[in-house]
């Protein structure tokens, strides 16, 4: 066949171009009529309520109802207001049972330390943990010789459990200087020291339960001030055993105690010279004087701690 002429080839190309443009126009029209699904509405995430915020809600519930037997989502009667705490209360009461049944571990979601901290705080405000956790207060004393007395809550199981743990720690270690990294008592020890420091600072008053807690642990020998309190307790035991209020440096029955006593006297001499002592804080001076520590004077003389406090305050 003869090849198409140049003119015919141009005409064919023009026809193809028109068909292509028409096809595109039709495609666009089809696409414009095509149904498209509506965009999904983004539901705003609910703000996560912290434990501290839930405690405040519990306190508000108590103010309005006179108790903390908060109904769960299952037990709530029509018209009851659980302050949005119903499901959370179920979890707390389940954790309370698991805590004493040994079902918690020290890691993950069921962290024993975290849950233990929550139970401590809730118990202090009078939270009702269920059938095994009422909140009636009673005057109580320990039948154990030499142990402190206090107003106790007969159903404060978490508190009693912690006290028993502290006593066991002392049996095993010879002191009650519990480090914050301790797997069982670390969080508890840190919180107790925070309460103690708040009491010293006086800026944020403690509740009566918190005051009783700090006072009881102090009498028990809990080391709020770390190694200082450990050495102070050793001094008290030394004085009870020997009747002496001045620890000898040479030939001391406990060399570490002798070294510590010498350091305390050196720091006290700084104060006597009008210098500042970073070691002998007002609280430490109070403890030393109350315990009858001899700062270098004759052993039989016990200077009132207020005198040392005033002396320290003059140079701070």
Secondary structure, DSSP 8 states (H G I E B T S, - for coil): -----HHHHHHHHHHHHHHHHHHHHHHHHHHHHS----------------HHHHHHHHHHHHHHHSS-----TTT--TT---TT-HHHHHHHHHHHHHHHTT--BSSSTTBHHHHHHHHHHHHHTT---BTTB---EEEE--SSTT---EEEETT-HHHHHHHHHHHHHHHHHSS----TT-TTTHHHHHHHHHHHHHHHH-SS---HHHHHHHHHHHHHT--TTTHHHHHHHHHHHHHHHH--SS--STT-SSHHHHHHHHHHHHHHHHHHTT---SSS-HHHHHHHHHHT--SSS-TT----HHHHHHHHHTT-
